[in-house]
């Protein structure tokens, strides 16, 4: 096991109950599994994703995506309805883009279900299944602004959000530029109220308005990276090529509760 950055980042060969527990208990902030998907799978999936085509986020137009993030709904009922109406269709779109390889998020969902004693399932909300497996495309020179992820902001006053103890980000890296594209993280947590004030009308806080990140992680093609999404984080601008990922959230509600995943 390789430990980097004073045990903030741990690199291991496979996902296991012990390293998943280390992440959930916040003993570490980032868990990295190199080679979660093979170089061959990366090439095939990259081609399939590009062939499927990316559309801009509704509220982050500089970022391309396949599928839809619940973050985009903005608690607007017509967009919420659209999100749920297209959730399973979008899961199948990602599967088709990855074929003949399995969608990495499907594989990861099975891994979580097998590893975690209480299992893992697709998150439901308002009695409906959520989408999981968002693919994101970051063009060269475009960063992902600093933000933290709070399910409760997007689904307030719901038992699904209220019961959430921790929320983790999941990224499978399909095609990463040789320069740039690092995951940047800050260790100090801020309240959601402070975050909303600092971001203003943007979806996140520009990096130049923050102190330098406490650490960065440079992913490689095929890596799986899980991290504490309630810490402020960003993606640094890449150089020379698109940055393609497939992503999700992992929700933890206690040792005797099942894990859930969604996008």
TIGUSE-48003 format. One line per 8 residues: number of its first residue (from 0); their letters; for each residue x, y, z of C-alpha. Coordinates in pm, 1 decimal, m for minus. Each point is the difference from the previous one (the first is absolute). Layout:
# TIGUSE-48003
NUM	a	X/Y/Z  ...
END
This chain:
# TIGUSE-48003
0	xxxxxxxx	0.0/0.0/0.0  141.2/337.8/m102.8  m80.3/293.9/228.0  41.7/354.3/m132.4  m45.5/351.5/139.5  5.7/m93.0/370.7  m259.4/m272.8/m43.5  m251.4/229.1/m169.9
8	xxxxxxxx	29.7/m210.7/m314.6  32.8/m377.8/0.1  70.6/m209.1/m308.2  m92.7/m367.9/1.1  m19.3/m274.4/m259.6  m365.9/m88.1/61.5  m307.9/132.0/173.6  m51.1/m175.6/334.2
16	xxxxxxxx	m213.7/30.1/311.3  299.6/128.7/198.6  89.8/283.4/m235.7  m367.0/86.8/m52.7  m40.1/25.2/377.7  311.4/221.0/18.6  m163.4/238.7/m247.2  m338.7/m7.6/173.5
24	xxxxxxxx	156.3/64.1/343.1  199.6/292.2/m149.5  332.6/m155.8/90.8  85.3/85.8/m360.8  m146.5/255.1/m239.9  76.4/m171.0/m331.3  8.9/m368.1/m94.6  166.5/m74.5/m332.8
32	xxxxxxxx	m24.2/m334.3/m184.3  226.9/1.5/m308.7  m104.7/m206.7/m299.6  m363.1/m40.6/101.8  m69.2/m21.7/m372.5  255.4/m121.5/m254.2  175.4/212.1/m264.7  m201.4/m184.5/m266.8
40	xxxxxxxx	m324.4/80.6/181.1  103.8/366.1/34.7  53.8/30.2/m376.2  m326.2/m172.8/m89.9  m207.1/187.2/257.4  156.9/333.6/m97.0  m95.2/m59.9/m360.9  m353.2/m102.3/100.4
48	xxxxxxxx	m49.6/304.7/221.2  119.9/239.6/m268.1  m220.7/m172.9/m256.7  m301.3/37.2/231.2  75.4/370.8/36.9  0.2/242.5/291.5  m249.9/271.5/87.5  72.6/293.9/228.7
56	xxxxxxxx	m113.7/1.7/361.4  m312.7/214.1/38.4  166.0/205.2/276.1  369.0/m45.8/m89.4  12.2/58.7/m377.5  378.6/m36.1/m26.2  m22.6/m366.4/106.6  m125.8/m277.7/m228.5
64	xxxxxxxx	m192.8/m300.2/126.0  m176.7/m319.3/m105.8  m289.4/m70.0/231.0  m127.4/254.9/249.6  115.5/103.2/344.0  m266.2/61.8/263.8  196.4/317.4/74.7  m136.5/138.7/m327.4
72	xxxxxxxx	m362.1/m12.2/109.4  31.2/306.8/220.3  m307.0/m128.3/190.6  m215.5/102.3/m297.6  m282.8/m249.3/m28.3  m4.2/m27.3/m378.5  375.0/m74.5/m6.8  m33.0/m243.1/292.1
80	xxxxxxxx	m273.1/m181.9/m195.6  224.1/m15.3/m306.6  289.3/m134.7/206.3  m206.0/m293.8/128.5  m172.2/m60.5/m333.2  338.6/m46.1/m170.9  194.8/m166.0/285.1  m16.1/m363.1/m113.1
88	xxxxxxxx	26.5/99.6/m366.5  322.1/187.3/77.7  140.9/m299.2/190.3  m54.0/m209.2/m313.5  154.6/272.4/m218.6  320.6/m24.4/205.7  m3.5/m379.6/m21.5  m33.7/15.7/m376.6
96	xxxxxxxx	284.9/251.8/m23.0  227.8/m233.0/199.5  m87.2/m319.1/m191.4  134.6/m261.3/m46.3  162.2/81.4/337.0  m222.5/29.2/307.7  m74.7/349.3/120.4  257.4/61.5/278.0
104	xxxxxxxx	m268.1/134.4/233.9  m198.1/m323.5/m35.6  312.8/m194.3/95.0  64.5/230.5/294.6  m360.3/m30.0/122.6  45.7/m377.7/9.8  332.9/39.6/182.2  m159.5/218.4/267.7
112	xxxxxxxx	m290.6/m241.3/37.3  235.0/m296.0/41.9  242.6/176.0/237.2  m232.7/193.1/230.1  m178.1/m227.0/252.9  m337.6/170.5/m52.9  41.2/26.0/m375.7  m31.5/289.4/m242.4
120	xxxxxxxx	m285.7/115.3/m220.6  m113.4/272.8/m233.5  m118.8/305.6/192.3  m372.2/73.2/m13.7  m161.3/336.1/63.0  m370.7/91.9/8.7  m70.7/m368.9/m62.2  195.4/m1.8/m327.1
128	xxxxxxxx	336.9/m140.0/m106.2  278.2/252.0/m56.7  244.9/2.6/m288.8  357.8/m115.8/57.4  305.6/7.9/m225.1  34.4/357.0/m123.3  278.2/40.9/m256.2  171.4/337.2/m2.8
136	xxxxxxxx	217.5/162.0/m266.7  233.4/285.3/95.0  150.2/181.5/m297.4  364.4/117.3/6.8  49.4/319.6/196.5  m331.6/m33.7/187.1  12.4/m68.3/376.1  m283.7/m134.1/211.4
144	xxxxxxxx	m62.9/270.5/258.3  48.5/m71.7/368.9  m308.8/m135.0/174.9  m123.5/m251.5/252.5  m285.7/m244.3/m53.0  m298.3/1.2/233.9  m293.3/m226.3/m83.4  m213.4/189.1/249.4
152	xxxxxxxx	29.7/325.0/m197.1  m156.9/m160.4/m305.2  m252.1/m221.8/183.0  m87.2/197.9/315.5  m238.5/m130.9/261.6  21.0/m356.7/m127.3  79.2/m305.5/215.2  247.9/m115.7/m264.2
160	xxxxxxxx	209.1/315.1/45.7  m56.6/39.9/374.0  126.0/m353.2/70.7  323.0/50.1/m195.1  308.2/2.8/222.7  267.9/29.2/m269.9  9.1/57.6/m374.7  292.3/m113.5/m216.0
168	xxxxxxxx	88.2/76.3/m358.6  80.4/m280.6/m242.9  198.2/52.7/m318.7  113.6/m257.6/m253.2  254.9/163.8/m230.8  m43.2/m99.5/m362.6  221.5/247.8/m185.6  224.8/246.5/181.9
176	xxxxxxxx	228.2/260.4/m159.9  370.2/m43.8/72.7  20.3/346.1/155.0  m251.3/146.4/245.8  m337.4/m140.8/95.2  93.8/m61.4/365.0  m256.5/m43.7/274.3  64.7/284.5/246.5
184	xxxxxxxx	m125.3/m14.5/359.3  m21.2/227.9/301.8  m13.3/m147.4/351.6  m194.8/279.6/171.2  m375.1/m52.7/m20.4  m232.6/296.3/m42.3  m372.4/18.0/62.2  m236.5/m23.8/m292.6
192	xxxxxxxx	m116.1/353.2/75.1  355.6/133.7/m30.4  55.6/m196.7/m319.5  m315.8/137.4/m162.1  98.8/353.5/97.4  353.3/m37.2/m138.7  m104.3/m157.1/m328.2  m260.8/267.6/m75.8
200	xxxxxxxx	m176.9/m72.7/m329.8  265.0/m251.3/m107.3  m20.8/m374.5/57.5  326.9/11.1/195.6  275.3/226.4/129.3  276.5/105.1/m245.1  334.5/m140.0/110.7  163.6/343.1/1.3
208	xxxxxxxx	m233.7/104.2/284.0  125.9/m280.7/224.5  323.3/m86.2/171.3  202.3/m265.8/m185.3  m141.0/m350.7/48.4  141.2/m207.2/282.2  83.4/m279.5/m241.5  m59.7/m118.1/m354.4
216	xxxxxxxx	m27.8/m345.8/m153.5  97.0/m56.8/m362.3  m213.2/m287.0/m135.1  101.9/m240.9/m273.0  m210.9/m177.1/m258.0  m185.5/m290.9/158.6  20.9/130.2/358.3  m287.4/m15.3/244.7
224	xxxxxxxx	8.5/280.7/256.1  m238.6/41.2/293.3  15.2/311.2/216.1  m181.7/193.1/270.1  m236.5/215.5/m207.5  m96.3/220.3/294.3  348.5/151.6/m6.6  51.6/281.9/m249.1
232	xxxxxxxx	142.5/m141.6/m322.4  62.5/101.5/m357.9  153.6/m124.3/m323.1  299.0/189.4/m137.6  m1.1/88.4/m368.6  145.4/m262.7/m231.0  229.0/54.6/m296.4  3.9/m160.2/m342.6
240	xxxxxxxx	m309.3/m221.1/16.0  m342.9/m61.1/148.5  m39.3/m140.6/351.4  m263.6/m276.3/m4.7  m134.3/m156.7/318.7  m295.6/m206.2/119.7  m117.5/110.2/341.0  m249.4/m51.5/282.2
248	xxxxxxxx	m54.5/59.5/370.1  17.5/m255.9/278.8  m220.7/55.6/303.8  69.0/m136.4/350.5  m269.5/m11.7/270.0  156.0/m222.2/265.5  167.5/m335.4/50.8  m332.2/m184.3/1.7
256	xxxxxxx	m140.7/174.4/m307.6  53.2/m71.3/m367.2  211.4/231.4/m213.9  m167.4/186.3/m285.1  124.0/144.2/m329.3  m137.2/275.6/m224.4  100.5/284.2/m230.5
END
